[in-house]
Amino acid sequence: MASAELQGKYQKLAQEYSKLRAQNQVLKKGVVDEQANSAALKEQLKMKDQSLRKLQQEMDSLTFRNLQLAKRVELLQDELALNEPRGKKNKKSGESSSQLSQEQKSVFDEDLQKKIEENERLHIQFFEADEQHKHVEAELRNRLTTLETEAAQNQSVVDGLTRKYMETIEKLQNDKAKLEVKSQVLEKEAKECRLRTEECQLQLKNLHEDLSGRLEESLLIINEKVPFNDTKYSQYNALNVPLHNRRHQLKMRDIAGQALAFVQDLVMALLNFHTYTEQRIQIFPVDSAIDTISPLNQKFSQYLHENAAYVRPLEEGMLHLFESITEDTVTVLETTVKLKIFSEHLTSYICFLRKILPYQLKSLEEECESSLCPSALRARNLELSQDMKKMTAVFEKLQTYVALLALPSTAPDGLLRTNYSSVLTNVGAALHGFHDVMKDISKHYSQKATIEHELPTATQKLITTNDCILSSVVALTNGAGKIASFFNNNVDYFMASLSYGPKAASGFISPLSAECMLQYKKKAATYMKALKKPLGDSVPYEEALANRRVLLSSTESREGLAQQVQQSLEKISKLEQEKEHWMLEAQLAKIKLEKENQRIADKLRSSSSGQLVGLAQESAATVNVPDQEETTAKTVPEPIQSTSLVPDVESREDLIKNHYMARIVELTSQLQLADSKSVHFYAECRALSKRLALAEKSKETLTEEMKLASQNISRLQDELTTTKRSYEDQLSMMSDHLCSMNETLSKQREEIDTLKMSSKGNSKKNKNR
């Protein structure tokens, strides 16, 4: 289908391209013809200019000839005037000469008359030729301008068509390239799809064989070992505990919490609306502090004063519903028993609205009947009365659908499962209608408040009360909009969660079976808890987090830690070898000490008591001298008070042994501390070296990037300079062309002006003549 559409599109574009090409050819022919006509007209104009110049030259020669003749006539007249007085004196002598002069005069007169007639005829011809030339020149100029305009239009059309033609060619070429690429991609995808279909067929075949084998095994097991199938009958299946969906329960609790917050905002707004409406009745149209209000408004105020008893239970019912949805329960319509309580509270609030609606309408009518109520305020009151009726109707509609949703938890026969989705859709529509009604009320009440504020009798108390009512109405509008959008966003989840229930069944059958299922679920949960064995003490969470932070913040690598472990193992092995060596040395020393003690005891038995004391002191001194040189004299032995010599030696040996052990422990602790510090410093140095290497690498990359950027900048600057130069050259060429055109135009204008001036001068000369 896609290839056929693309082929059709390509054919259409090809047809348009052929049409445009034919039009382009026609326009090119027209432009060529017009250019030929303009060239012919220019040739005719040149010919006319040449003829005009010839006539002008002839005119100049004739004027010169006329001037010569005029001078000659003047000379002849002067000669005649000079000869006349002479003729009087010499009549006789000059009769023959007078006759000759008369004959010459007659000849000159005839010649002059012919010249004048010829001059007059030439003037007439010149005037006619000039007029004809002007007429022809004007026609040719008009035709030239029209042809130039037509040529410009045709040129613009040709340019536009060529531009469009090139754009269509480029577009077609791009489309062709895209289609070729797309066809290649589609071919590849088709090949891949064929391979996938083959693989899927093989997998399907293998799965079919596997599932058929499993089905046979499961059927054998069921027939042999299952005595009773509790999912066969819906009454028994409803008692089965469904799989616990913790995510579903948390989601439902979250949604219920959001709904509770929205209902609390709505309840607060309704309380404020009813309370401020009661205050307004006490103020307008009659202030209760000045005069008594009407009995109707008194009754209406009394009913409005009871609004909290009907509005507060809505919040309590929603709170009970929220508390009933926990993580351990199964939340469907059959188990939400608390929804019935919320429905009952909503019904009581609607009864309250029905009770106050007539009084509200009558109160608005009473405001309209007041003498201070203008026509605009009366119109707003009528609109508000209609809005209040719509608000009560919308609440009744909403209560009807909420009562239907509460039926599955109390009377399952009242609502079929197939109608759940339609009821939820209608609830969303009712909430949107409630939002629309509240928007109308907010709009009309704001208009009513502005009109009342402009009244001369409006008090500050009325203005503040109107502002409070308007703020509560705005809060109601916002709350209704939030609830409507919230329900609209979650209605799909509500519809999907209706199927949540026992497996292999459409859902719970009755509230009693749902209650039994919940009891079985609790028993199963307690049994599972009893089966669980207590686990051993684990690391506290805070300590584990601290250790994790230490591990994450450590800069040591795995290789460094492995090397440290290897080094520590080598040190441990060395220390163990040293320990064995020193244990052997200690055993040898112990044996030597025992032999020495035995020898001293034998000597003491053989010698006298005084000598024994001297020998014992000498031996003790020999033992203590090297020890005191090595130790730091921290422990000083107490004076010996016992009379026996052997215990004295043992006490001294214990003191020496303890001293050496304390010194060894101190040295080993210092050695371990030095080793740990050296390992820590080594790890830090290794990490710093790695960081230095990474920093050097990043520095190299950044320098390369800087070089590339500088090269790009220089290249762009070169391109910018070249483009600037090219643009400047083009501009200079265009300016030169314009200057040349202006020069040619100025020359043509000067020629025309000279022709006009010459023609005007000739005409004036002819007139003077």
VOGU-3710 file (C-alpha; in Angstrom, 3 decimals, decimal comma):
1> masaelqgky> 0,000/0,000/0,000  2,775/2,425/0,886  4,639/1,696/-2,361  1,455/2,210/-4,412  0,779/5,545/-2,678  4,347/6,649/-3,263  4,138/5,597/-6,932  0,893/7,559/-7,355  2,446/10,582/-5,693  5,489/10,275/-7,970
11> qklaqeyskl> 3,241/10,073/-11,084  1,324/13,192/-10,003  4,572/15,067/-9,479  5,802/13,903/-12,903  2,586/15,161/-14,552  2,907/18,522/-12,819  6,540/18,653/-13,897  5,585/18,011/-17,570  2,878/20,711/-17,409  5,278/23,211/-15,941
21> raqnqvlkkg> 7,860/22,332/-18,556  5,344/22,924/-21,391  4,293/26,244/-19,842  7,950/27,173/-19,520  8,529/26,520/-23,243  5,495/28,650/-24,202  6,632/31,477/-21,965  10,148/31,286/-23,388  8,740/31,611/-26,948  6,626/34,595/-25,865
31> vvdeqansaa> 9,626/36,254/-24,275  11,713/35,682/-27,422  8,938/37,170/-29,628  8,596/40,167/-27,381  12,352/40,681/-27,455  12,290/40,553/-31,290  9,424/43,065/-31,384  11,270/45,364/-29,016  14,394/45,112/-31,218  12,334/45,959/-34,336
41> lkeqlkmkdq> 10,768/48,916/-32,568  14,196/50,122/-31,514  15,345/49,920/-35,182  12,269/51,896/-36,281  13,019/54,466/-33,595  16,598/54,766/-34,886  15,330/55,253/-38,467  12,912/57,943/-37,333  15,691/59,651/-35,418  17,857/59,616/-38,571
51> slrklqqemd> 15,063/61,071/-40,723  14,452/63,731/-38,082  18,117/64,647/-38,105  18,083/64,911/-41,940  15,040/67,171/-41,847  16,670/69,267/-39,164  19,801/69,635/-41,318  17,656/70,645/-44,315  15,836/73,133/-42,100  19,118/74,613/-40,972
61> sltfrnlqla> 20,332/74,964/-44,580  17,038/76,608/-45,607  17,168/79,045/-42,735  20,739/79,934/-43,720  19,637/80,413/-47,352  16,714/82,606/-46,223  19,039/84,764/-44,235  21,300/85,204/-47,265  18,331/86,149/-49,431  17,048/88,606/-46,829
71> krvellqdel> 20,443/90,311/-46,714  20,514/90,478/-50,473  17,030/91,998/-50,561  18,100/94,616/-48,034  21,153/95,457/-50,116  19,018/95,774/-53,199  16,558/98,010/-51,401  19,405/100,235/-50,202  20,770/100,505/-53,714  17,292/101,309/-54,948
81> alneprgkkn> 16,907/104,020/-52,351  20,237/105,539/-53,373  19,442/105,374/-57,059  16,009/107,071/-56,773  17,284/110,676/-56,127  19,856/110,286/-58,794  17,116/109,214/-61,124  15,176/112,432/-60,496  18,127/114,580/-61,498  18,943/112,602/-64,458
91> kksgesssql> 15,590/111,541/-65,751  16,632/111,864/-69,159  19,911/110,308/-68,871  18,630/107,577/-66,692  15,537/106,400/-68,495  17,418/103,556/-69,944  18,962/102,664/-66,570  15,558/102,905/-64,797  14,086/100,548/-67,236  16,924/98,167/-66,554
101> sqeqksvfde> 16,512/98,494/-62,776  12,743/97,924/-63,012  13,357/94,789/-65,015  15,878/93,627/-62,463  13,505/94,514/-59,629  10,717/92,544/-61,225  13,059/89,600/-61,638  14,154/89,859/-58,006  10,565/90,177/-56,842  9,570/87,034/-58,679
111> dlqkkieene> 12,588/85,211/-57,332  11,826/86,451/-53,821  8,170/85,421/-54,140  9,206/81,918/-55,226  11,647/81,655/-52,379  9,010/82,777/-49,853  6,485/80,261/-51,192  9,096/77,535/-51,149  10,072/78,514/-47,590  6,438/78,463/-46,510
121> rlhiqffead> 5,913/75,052/-48,079  9,032/73,724/-46,362  7,834/75,134/-43,037  4,513/73,378/-43,449  6,221/70,117/-44,374  8,572/70,452/-41,430  5,725/71,166/-39,006  3,748/68,197/-40,317  6,818/65,959/-40,170  7,544/67,183/-36,632
131> eqhkhveael> 3,994/66,507/-35,468  4,009/63,087/-37,122  7,390/62,329/-35,545  6,139/63,345/-32,115  3,038/61,224/-32,521  5,049/58,233/-33,723  7,607/58,783/-30,964  4,877/58,908/-28,296  3,245/55,754/-29,677  6,581/53,975/-29,832
141> rnrlttlete> 7,458/55,062/-26,291  4,104/53,879/-24,968  4,487/50,627/-26,792  8,061/50,330/-25,547  6,975/50,873/-21,916  4,155/48,340/-22,267  6,526/45,879/-23,873  9,117/46,455/-21,150  6,497/45,923/-18,437  5,250/42,818/-20,187
151> aaqnqsvvdg> 8,813/41,620/-20,646  9,514/42,232/-16,936  6,322/40,393/-15,965  7,142/37,557/-18,336  10,684/37,471/-16,993  9,396/37,351/-13,397  6,977/34,579/-14,377  9,801/32,748/-16,132  12,051/33,197/-13,082  9,303/31,969/-10,780
161> ltrkymetie> 8,607/28,985/-13,018  12,288/28,142/-13,282  12,633/28,471/-9,518  9,579/26,310/-8,971  10,844/23,913/-11,622  14,216/23,619/-9,871  12,517/23,220/-6,477  10,267/20,492/-7,844  13,296/18,799/-9,428  15,176/18,927/-6,134
171> klqndkakle> 12,114/17,731/-4,254  11,598/14,885/-6,695  15,246/13,950/-6,485  15,099/13,989/-2,688  11,869/11,970/-2,735  13,458/9,548/-5,146  16,506/9,145/-2,905  14,291/8,745/0,166  12,127/6,211/-1,629  15,169/4,273/-2,740
181> vksqvlekea> 16,513/4,252/0,801  13,093/3,327/2,132  12,734/0,542/-0,437  16,129/-0,826/0,583  15,156/-0,618/4,251  11,834/-2,312/3,517  13,591/-5,052/1,588  15,933/-5,608/4,524  12,992/-5,606/6,914  11,159/-8,045/4,675
191> kecrlrteec> 14,146/-10,377/4,700  14,421/-10,054/8,464  10,689/-10,674/8,820  10,972/-13,817/6,700  13,820/-15,049/8,872  11,878/-14,176/12,014  8,757/-15,922/10,747  10,792/-19,033/10,075  12,335/-18,833/13,553  8,923/-18,168/15,113
201> qlqlknlhed> 7,441/-21,127/13,263  10,211/-23,338/14,594  9,746/-21,956/18,099  5,984/-22,395/17,807  6,439/-25,966/16,736  8,810/-26,652/19,627  6,498/-24,894/22,100  3,507/-26,822/20,790  5,345/-30,083/21,299  6,542/-29,009/24,756
211> lsgrleesll> 3,112/-27,785/25,848  1,379/-30,875/24,532  3,765/-33,020/26,577  3,240/-30,891/29,673  -0,518/-30,992/29,168  -0,495/-34,767/29,083  1,645/-34,915/32,235  -0,567/-32,385/34,060  -3,719/-34,231/33,017  -2,274/-37,482/34,338
221> iinekvpfnd> -1,296/-35,795/37,610  -4,719/-34,161/37,974  -6,568/-37,393/37,234  -4,414/-39,385/39,622  -3,779/-36,991/42,531  -6,464/-34,248/42,600  -9,503/-35,515/44,512  -11,581/-32,329/44,368  -11,565/-29,356/41,975  -12,752/-26,312/43,927
231> tkysqynaln> -12,535/-24,010/40,900  -15,253/-25,868/39,018  -18,097/-24,295/40,961  -18,233/-20,526/41,409  -19,627/-20,792/44,963  -16,571/-22,728/46,104  -14,142/-20,754/43,957  -15,263/-17,496/45,593  -13,870/-18,795/48,877  -10,380/-19,270/47,443
241> vplhnrrhql> -7,846/-16,692/48,512  -6,575/-14,815/45,437  -2,937/-14,024/44,836  -1,852/-11,091/46,955  -1,152/-8,090/44,742  0,685/-5,680/47,006  1,186/-3,179/44,194  -2,566/-3,101/43,572  -3,287/-2,524/47,247  -0,713/0,253/47,556
251> kmrdiagqal> -2,083/1,863/44,413  -5,660/1,684/45,746  -4,565/3,114/49,101  -2,744/5,935/47,346  -5,820/6,690/45,241  -8,032/6,578/48,335  -5,673/8,972/50,109  -5,835/11,418/47,215  -9,637/11,124/47,145  -9,738/11,764/50,911
261> afvqdlvmal> -7,670/14,944/50,489  -9,956/16,176/47,694  -13,097/15,366/49,727  -11,653/17,216/52,746  -11,042/20,307/50,591  -14,560/20,017/49,166  -16,099/19,626/52,645  -14,221/22,691/53,903  -15,407/24,711/50,901  -19,041/23,564/51,406
271> lnfhtyteqr> -18,899/24,482/55,104  -17,560/27,939/54,254  -20,166/28,405/51,503  -23,108/27,536/53,742  -21,744/29,511/56,721  -21,050/32,685/54,715  -24,455/32,346/53,012  -26,027/32,332/56,482  -24,068/35,492/57,377  -25,189/37,153/54,154
281> iqifpvdsai> -28,851/36,445/54,928  -28,381/38,216/58,265  -26,992/41,281/56,432  -28,798/41,644/53,097  -31,363/42,816/52,052  -32,140/43,722/55,694  -29,469/43,951/58,373  -30,523/41,958/61,452  -28,614/44,397/63,684  -30,874/47,243/62,517
291> dtisplnqkf> -34,185/45,569/61,697  -35,707/42,106/61,886  -35,336/39,910/58,850  -38,218/38,089/57,219  -39,498/34,781/58,665  -38,442/33,025/55,478  -34,848/34,153/55,894  -34,965/33,298/59,583  -35,983/29,730/58,753  -33,392/29,565/55,977
301> sqylhenaay> -30,694/30,830/58,369  -31,757/28,248/60,943  -31,402/25,426/58,389  -28,054/26,726/57,148  -26,795/26,802/60,721  -27,170/22,998/60,767  -24,927/22,457/57,704  -21,998/20,995/59,664  -24,143/18,074/60,837  -24,651/17,049/57,212
311> vrpleegmlh> -21,325/18,059/55,622  -18,851/16,745/58,228  -20,030/13,101/57,925  -18,881/13,112/54,273  -15,282/13,554/55,419  -15,720/10,937/58,154  -17,202/8,395/55,712  -14,328/8,940/53,266  -11,842/8,605/56,140  -13,390/5,262/57,196
321> lfesitedtv> -13,216/4,079/53,586  -9,540/5,081/53,394  -8,760/3,281/56,677  -10,491/0,110/55,451  -8,093/-0,128/52,480  -4,876/-1,628/53,824  -1,998/-3,600/52,410  -3,344/-6,920/53,746  -6,880/-6,672/52,352  -8,328/-7,311/48,903
331> tvlettvklk> -9,931/-4,132/47,581  -12,806/-4,638/45,136  -16,374/-3,399/45,142  -17,550/-6,544/46,950  -15,165/-5,919/49,883  -15,516/-2,124/50,248  -18,258/-2,214/52,871  -17,423/1,301/54,084  -18,558/2,723/50,724  -22,141/2,126/51,878
341> ifsehltsyi> -21,569/4,424/54,886  -20,223/7,172/52,616  -23,243/6,721/50,331  -25,600/7,109/53,300  -23,847/10,309/54,434  -24,065/11,660/50,879  -27,790/10,836/50,836  -28,310/12,776/54,093  -26,463/15,780/52,640  -28,653/15,679/49,522
351> cflrkilpyq> -31,731/15,664/51,759  -30,307/18,776/53,390  -29,827/20,408/49,968  -33,401/19,544/48,993  -34,626/21,043/52,257  -32,808/24,375/51,842  -33,377/24,728/48,076  -36,948/26,234/48,270  -35,852/28,663/50,960  -32,831/29,659/48,897
361> lksleeeces> -34,983/30,308/45,830  -37,521/32,296/47,880  -34,701/34,308/49,454  -33,398/35,243/45,997  -36,937/36,205/44,937  -37,230/38,390/48,021  -33,971/40,143/47,047  -35,409/40,715/43,560  -38,606/42,225/45,000  -36,616/44,737/47,009
371> slcpsalrar> -36,775/48,348/45,840  -32,986/48,654/45,861  -32,500/45,734/43,445  -31,657/46,910/39,890  -32,550/44,944/36,776  -29,005/43,587/36,280  -28,927/42,261/39,840  -32,375/40,720/39,331  -31,109/38,907/36,229  -28,100/37,570/38,151
381> nlelsqdmkk> -30,361/36,350/40,961  -32,512/34,459/38,449  -29,386/32,852/36,974  -28,183/31,883/40,453  -31,553/30,288/41,273  -31,236/28,149/38,123  -27,665/27,258/39,067  -28,730/26,158/42,560  -31,336/23,858/41,041  -28,688/22,394/38,736
391> mtavfeklqt> -26,304/21,923/41,680  -28,908/19,955/43,655  -29,742/17,860/40,585  -26,067/17,080/39,989  -25,607/15,990/43,614  -28,676/13,750/43,329  -27,294/12,177/40,163  -23,907/11,639/41,826  -25,557/10,092/44,892  -27,501/7,680/42,677
401> yvallalpst> -24,351/6,336/41,026  -22,439/6,159/44,337  -25,336/4,170/45,825  -25,148/1,807/42,833  -21,421/1,319/43,408  -22,131/0,497/47,077  -24,631/-2,266/46,145  -22,082/-5,079/45,423  -20,864/-4,951/49,037  -24,412/-5,229/50,454
411> apdgllrtny> -26,811/-6,573/47,792  -24,932/-8,181/44,882  -28,109/-8,819/42,890  -28,772/-5,075/42,646  -25,931/-4,393/40,179  -24,444/-6,744/37,618  -20,718/-6,824/36,970  -21,301/-5,965/33,309  -22,704/-2,577/34,380  -19,740/-1,571/36,567
421> ssvltnvgaa> -17,911/0,233/33,774  -20,987/2,200/32,673  -21,678/3,280/36,274  -18,076/4,489/36,694  -18,311/6,387/33,386  -21,514/8,056/34,566  -19,853/8,990/37,868  -17,097/10,759/35,896  -19,717/12,558/33,768  -21,574/13,639/36,924
431> lhgfhdvmkd> -18,364/15,024/38,441  -17,645/16,993/35,258  -21,226/18,316/35,349  -20,710/19,371/38,967  -17,539/21,236/37,927  -19,405/23,015/35,096  -22,252/24,035/37,437  -19,781/25,399/39,982  -18,047/27,420/37,249  -21,402/28,964/36,305
441> iskhysqkat> -22,158/29,731/39,963  -18,734/31,335/40,413  -19,203/33,451/37,288  -22,717/34,620/38,126  -21,943/35,234/41,797  -18,879/37,331/40,925  -21,090/39,450/38,631  -23,710/39,717/41,390  -21,048/40,786/43,920  -19,677/43,509/41,632
451> iehelptatq> -23,192/44,901/41,051  -23,953/44,883/44,795  -20,656/46,619/45,586  -21,719/49,499/43,313  -24,999/50,010/45,202  -25,112/53,089/47,443  -26,467/51,046/50,365  -23,652/48,457/50,246  -21,863/48,227/53,590  -18,361/47,017/54,301
461> klittndcil> -19,779/43,975/56,069  -21,716/42,988/52,933  -18,647/43,496/50,750  -16,454/41,290/52,964  -19,169/38,630/53,211  -19,567/38,586/49,431  -15,807/38,237/49,038  -15,785/35,314/51,481  -18,667/33,596/49,650  -16,917/34,177/46,342
471> ssvvaltnga> -13,669/32,687/47,686  -15,566/29,631/48,975  -17,302/29,242/45,585  -13,913/29,457/43,844  -12,565/26,817/46,253  -15,601/24,629/45,445  -14,956/25,089/41,712  -11,292/24,183/42,060  -12,105/21,183/44,257  -14,749/19,946/41,808
481> gkiasffnnn> -12,322/20,337/38,918  -9,586/18,439/40,781  -11,964/15,598/41,705  -13,281/15,376/38,115  -9,790/15,286/36,583  -8,592/12,839/39,267  -11,497/10,453/38,571  -11,064/10,814/34,825  -7,354/9,932/35,105  -8,017/6,843/37,237
491> vdyfmaslsy> -11,267/5,552/35,725  -9,349/3,153/33,448  -7,552/1,719/36,465  -10,857/1,353/38,319  -12,349/-0,578/35,396  -9,267/-2,790/35,115  -9,189/-3,503/38,864  -12,770/-4,842/38,853  -11,492/-8,194/37,552  -9,220/-8,575/40,559
501> gpkaasgfis> -10,505/-11,569/42,493  -10,314/-15,375/42,694  -8,667/-17,186/39,804  -10,682/-18,829/37,015  -13,809/-16,861/37,942  -15,471/-13,573/37,163  -15,155/-12,346/40,752  -16,771/-12,569/44,159  -20,344/-13,730/44,237  -21,615/-12,241/47,468
511> plsaecmlqy> -20,333/-10,078/50,325  -20,517/-13,106/52,629  -18,115/-15,084/50,438  -15,841/-12,050/50,256  -15,851/-11,783/54,065  -15,064/-15,486/54,416  -12,258/-15,109/51,897  -10,761/-12,263/53,944  -10,898/-14,425/57,103  -9,157/-17,264/55,258
521> kkkaatymka> -6,565/-14,766/54,027  -5,840/-13,641/57,579  -5,492/-17,244/58,742  -3,152/-18,002/55,855  -1,077/-14,939/56,664  -0,746/-15,920/60,342  0,182/-19,471/59,304  2,877/-18,188/56,955  4,238/-15,937/59,685  4,364/-18,893/62,059
531> lkkplgdsvp> 6,320/-20,913/59,517  8,925/-18,220/59,107  12,063/-18,773/61,174  13,690/-15,806/62,841  16,744/-14,681/61,003  20,048/-13,934/62,645  21,156/-10,496/63,603  22,255/-8,533/60,584  24,260/-5,386/60,266  22,170/-2,328/61,224
541> yeealanrrv> 20,906/-0,308/58,351  22,663/2,907/59,328  25,974/1,084/59,811  25,556/-0,657/56,452  24,905/2,708/54,792  27,983/4,192/56,419  30,105/1,224/55,292  28,661/1,522/51,819  29,537/5,213/51,700  33,078/4,361/52,830
551> llsstesreg> 33,393/1,730/50,132  31,972/4,038/47,472  34,165/6,962/48,539  37,304/4,820/48,568  39,694/5,631/45,753  41,525/2,319/45,873  41,164/0,119/42,891  40,667/-3,605/42,791  44,242/-4,254/41,775  45,579/-2,116/44,605
561> laqqvqqsle> 43,423/-3,965/47,123  44,558/-7,295/45,697  48,187/-6,213/46,038  47,562/-5,068/49,607  45,944/-8,400/50,426  48,901/-10,217/48,856  51,373/-8,124/50,806  49,451/-8,605/54,048  49,388/-12,388/53,416  53,125/-12,389/52,828
571> kiskleqeke> 53,652/-10,385/56,035  51,400/-12,778/57,949  53,391/-15,736/56,672  56,656/-14,040/57,626  55,274/-13,173/61,057  54,133/-16,749/61,551  57,604/-17,978/60,644  59,134/-15,476/63,052  56,591/-16,518/65,683  57,598/-20,176/65,295
581> hwmleaqlak> 61,259/-19,190/65,441  60,801/-17,168/68,613  58,641/-19,886/70,151  61,491/-22,334/69,571  63,940/-19,798/71,022  61,633/-19,346/74,021  61,458/-23,101/74,554  65,238/-23,360/74,361  65,605/-20,447/76,785  63,082/-22,093/79,090
591> iklekenqri> 65,033/-25,356/79,011  68,280/-23,468/79,709  66,588/-21,619/82,541  65,345/-24,841/84,065  68,823/-26,376/83,809  70,370/-23,259/85,359  67,816/-23,265/88,160  68,504/-26,967/88,752  72,217/-26,325/88,842  71,814/-23,415/91,263
601> adklrssssg> 69,545/-25,524/93,493  72,097/-28,340/93,578  74,831/-25,878/94,459  72,685/-24,308/97,123  71,985/-27,648/98,727  75,682/-28,516/98,851  77,039/-25,212/100,137  76,222/-23,227/103,268  73,414/-20,746/103,616  75,632/-17,603/103,432
611> qlvglaqesa> 77,384/-18,821/100,395  74,099/-19,721/98,793  72,807/-16,211/99,344  75,903/-14,690/97,728  75,710/-17,054/94,789  72,006/-16,349/94,289  72,606/-12,606/94,316  75,447/-12,960/91,852  73,343/-15,062/89,486  70,452/-12,607/89,719
621> atvnvpdqee> 72,809/-9,745/88,966  74,223/-11,547/85,931  70,722/-12,084/84,599  69,493/-8,503/85,209  72,505/-6,644/83,776  71,852/-7,247/80,020  68,102/-6,815/80,503  68,517/-3,436/82,143  70,715/-2,271/79,292  68,019/-3,060/76,697
631> ttaktvpepi> 64,933/-1,884/78,609  63,882/1,731/79,273  63,748/1,316/83,070  59,961/1,539/83,198  59,499/-1,076/85,924  61,586/-0,995/89,142  61,678/-4,255/91,192  60,492/-4,058/94,777  62,880/-5,048/97,610  62,886/-8,726/98,391
641> qstslvpdve> 61,530/-9,487/101,849  61,251/-13,271/101,653  63,935/-15,412/103,216  63,898/-18,129/100,511  66,163/-17,690/97,467  64,341/-19,699/94,759  61,125/-17,611/94,815  63,271/-14,489/94,562  64,810/-15,693/91,323  61,401/-16,691/89,885
651> sredliknhy> 59,925/-13,276/90,687  62,811/-11,580/88,942  62,420/-13,806/85,909  58,675/-13,023/85,777  59,415/-9,337/85,934  61,968/-9,599/83,127  59,575/-11,740/81,077  56,681/-9,306/81,558  58,891/-6,390/80,667  60,068/-8,033/77,462
661> mariveltsq> 56,536/-9,089/76,532  55,228/-5,563/77,040  58,086/-4,206/74,950  57,409/-6,747/72,182  53,698/-5,917/72,175  54,473/-2,215/71,972  56,938/-2,694/69,149  54,550/-4,969/67,225  51,732/-2,409/67,585  54,051/0,329/66,356
671> lqladsksvh> 55,130/-1,899/63,462  51,509/-2,668/62,547  50,621/1,029/62,747  53,571/1,897/60,518  52,581/-0,873/58,059  48,989/0,316/57,958  50,095/3,911/57,421  52,488/2,844/54,679  49,728/0,824/52,975  47,326/3,758/53,261
681> fyaecralsk> 49,920/6,147/51,857  50,737/3,696/49,082  47,023/3,440/48,175  46,660/7,206/48,205  49,758/7,624/46,053  48,454/5,005/43,628  45,051/6,713/43,443  46,707/10,101/42,981  48,900/8,696/40,213  45,815/7,302/38,484
691> rlalaekske> 44,042/10,607/38,877  47,112/12,361/37,489  47,139/10,001/34,496  43,431/10,604/33,903  43,964/14,348/34,232  46,816/14,212/31,721  44,650/12,207/29,323  41,785/14,682/29,716  44,278/17,507/29,229  45,486/15,930/25,982
701> tlteemklas> 41,945/15,446/24,745  41,071/19,019/25,671  44,134/20,338/23,885  43,208/18,340/20,788  39,672/19,685/21,003  41,047/23,209/21,382  43,214/22,709/18,306  40,260/21,427/16,332  38,138/24,327/17,574  40,815/26,851/16,637
711> qnisrlqdel> 41,117/25,245/13,202  37,363/25,390/12,778  37,343/29,018/13,886  40,095/29,928/11,421  38,326/28,015/8,642  35,061/29,776/9,421  36,830/33,124/9,482  38,375/32,387/6,076  34,988/31,373/4,719  33,481/34,529/6,184
721> tttkrsyedq> 36,140/36,713/4,544  35,709/34,949/1,187  31,939/35,314/1,364  32,328/38,978/2,315  34,658/39,534/-0,607  32,320/37,740/-3,015  29,352/39,770/-1,743  31,376/42,980/-2,029  32,403/42,072/-5,605  28,810/41,329/-6,512
731> lsmmsdhlcs> 27,667/44,595/-4,965  30,342/46,525/-6,821  29,391/44,867/-10,085  25,736/45,647/-9,465  26,583/49,235/-8,591  28,679/49,566/-11,777  25,851/48,119/-13,821  23,378/50,503/-12,225  25,701/53,440/-12,863  26,063/52,441/-16,513
741> mnetlskqre> 22,306/52,125/-16,834  21,831/55,506/-15,205  24,388/57,023/-17,594  22,623/55,545/-20,647  19,278/56,781/-19,352  20,687/60,246/-18,709  22,186/60,312/-22,213  18,871/59,280/-23,744  17,058/61,933/-21,701  19,581/64,555/-22,824
751> eidtlkmssk> 19,116/63,554/-26,465  15,353/63,725/-26,093  15,628/67,108/-24,379  17,898/68,404/-27,162  15,479/67,153/-29,799  12,623/68,842/-27,998  14,561/72,082/-27,622  15,628/72,043/-31,291  12,101/71,308/-32,421  10,742/74,094/-30,197
761> gnskknknr> 13,403/76,556/-31,505  12,606/75,671/-35,128  8,919/76,081/-34,510  9,502/79,486/-32,893  11,718/80,565/-35,805  9,095/79,438/-38,267  6,436/81,355/-36,374  8,625/84,467/-36,268  9,244/84,166/-39,965
//
